[in-house]
Amino acid sequence: MGASVGIGGLIVGTSMLVVLALAVNAIDLRLESSLETIESANEPIPTFSIDNADIALGAITALQIDNPGENYTSGTLSAVGGGGSGFSGTFTVDANGAIVSWSITNHGDYTSDPTIIIDGPQPNGVNGSLSVTARTTVINANLTNTGSVIVPIDEVWLFLDGSNARNLATLAPIVDSNNLYPSDTVGIEWRGFGNEVFETLAISTNGYNSARTLQ
């Protein structure tokens, strides 16, 4: 009888120890979770400003050399007509002064193809001509890290009209590193939409969201 009571007491005592251990473990987990919540709450949320958000529905994105001409010196290009404005570019020549390449420095915005002009003075250049081969939608924007948090560019997402998600890292921003530090500003040029029309540009990163109307 005494042995049975002793064994029963041992079982009850062991059970109480197990219950106590489980209770202590549960308290530890709750404490750890609470500390993580407090730590997370103390971390500042990143903030950004969309300094400008511009859309060009007829931006010039490609040219062709119709006639390379001769006796030119490398120079600049402009455009007239086309129901718009803003285009500028450059061209380079070979040893004979023939135009061999071009580069667009500002796409502009046009409702039809403008005439491309070889800017002067080019007193000896003759017969050179270039023309527009593509006009598409291009979006230009500048974003500034206005907060105190260092934000990796691959954690920043941009949206057009609530869709068309694109990671900032894929838009080839010109930055000194893979991070955007406080006060850093980055410019983007977003295209590849044909001639689609959009109304808003939005940014989202680590709990922060903001949007701006495209102009």
N, C-alpha and C positions, 0 to 999 in steps of 0.2 A: 504493500500500500504506500509506504513512504517512498519507495523507488518510483512508483507511478506518478506520485505528486511531484517528485523532483524532475522527472522527464517532462511532465506537463508544463511545469514552471519554466524549464529551459526552452521549450518550444515557444511558449508565449513570449519569453524574453527575446528570443531570436527574431520572432515576428515583429516585435516592437522596434528592434534595431533596424530591420529592413524598412519598416514604415518611416522611421526617423531619417534613414539615409535617403529615401526617395523624397521626403519633404525637404531635406537640405539641398538635394540636387535641383529640385523645382525652384527653390528660393534663389539658388545660384544662377539658374537660367533666366529667371525673371529679372534679377539684378543686372546680369550681363546685357539683357535686352534693353533695360531701362537706360543703362549707361550708353549703349550704342545710340539710342533715340536722342538722349541729351547731347551726345557728341555730334550727331547728324544735325540737330537743330541749331547748334552753334556754328556750323559751317556756312559761310555766306553763299548765296546763290549768285551765279554770274549774271551780269547785265550787259546788254549791247544797245547801241543806237544804230538805226539805219539812216545814215546821214543823207543819202540821196538814193532814189530808185527810179531809174529812167528806162523807158521802153521805146525802141525805134522799130516800127513795123515794116519799114522799107529800107533797112540799113544795107549799104553796099558791102558785100562780103567777098566778092571776087571780080577780077578784071581779066582781060586778055589783051595781048599785044597784037594789034591788027597789022601794024607795019613798024618794024624796029627803027626805020629811018637811018640817018647817019649824021655824024659830026655834032652830036649832042654831048653835053656834060651832065653827069649825074645831078638830079635836081628834084623838084617837088611837083606834085599834081594837085589839081583842084577840079571842081565840077560846076557846070552851069545848067540851068533848066531842071527838068524832072520833077517840078512841083515840090521841091524841098531845099535843104541846105545842110551844111556841116561837114561835107566830105573833104578829106585831105589825105595825101599820100606822097610817096617818094618813088623814084625810079633810079636804076643804075645802068650804066652803059659798058660796052666792051672797048677794046683798044681803038676800034673804028668809030666810036661814038654811037653805035647802034644800041637801042634799048634792049636789055636782056632780062630784066627782072623788075618787079614792082612790090610795094608794100603799102598797106593801108594803115594810116595813123589815126584816122577818125572816120567811122563808118557813115556818119550823117544819117538822114532820114528822108526818103523820097517816095513819091507816089508813082513815079515811072522812072525809067532809066535816064539819068542825066548824061550830058556830053562831058567826057573827061578832057581836061585841058592840061597841056604841058606848060607849066609856068615859065615865064621868061625872066630875064633876057636869055635867049638862046640864039644869038645872031647867026651862028653857022649851022644850026640844026635844021634838017629838012625831012619832011615826009613821015615823021613819027606819029603814031596814033595808037590809042588804047580805048577799050570800050568796056562797059559793065556786062558781066555775065551772070551775076547772082545778087539778089536783094532778099534778105530774110529778116525775121524778128530777132533783135538783139537786146538784151537787158544788161544795163550797167548799174552797179551799186557800190557804195562804200559803207563798210561796217566798222564800228569802233567799239572796242572793249571798254565800257564805261565803269566796270566794276573793279573789285580788288582781287579777283580770282584769275589765275593763269589757266587758260582754256586751250586744250589741244584742238587743232583745227579739224581733226577727224571726229570730234564730238559736237561739231556745229552742223546743223541741218538747215537747208533753205527750201522753201515751198513757193509755188506759184498757184494762186487761187486755191490754196488748201491741199494741193496735190503736187505731182511732179517733183517728189522729194529728191534732193541732190545734196550729197555731203560736200561741205566746203572744200575739203581736201581735193576733190575731183574737179573743182573749178579752177585749179591752178592759181591760187592767189599768190601774190608776190610778198612773201614774208621772209624774215631772216632765219626762222626756225619753224619747227612743226607746232609751235605754240603761239597763241595770241596773248601777250602780256597786257597788264592794265595800261590803257591809253593807246595801245596799238590800233592802227587803222589799216584795213585791207580792202583793196578794190577787186571786184570780180567783173568778168564779162561772160554772160550766159547766153548761149545760142544753141541752135539745133532743133528749133521748133517749126521750121518752115515759115509760114506767114501767120501763125496763130496769134490771137489777141489775148492778153492777160490783164488783170486789174490790180492784183495785190502781190507783194513780195513779203514773205514771213520768215522769221528766224526762230529756231528752237534749239536750246542746249541745256541739258542738266536741270530741267525744271523751270527754265526761263523761256518765255514766248513773247514775241512782238511782231507787228506787221506794219506795213506802210503801203499807201496807194502808189501805184506806178504812174509816172507822169510822162 
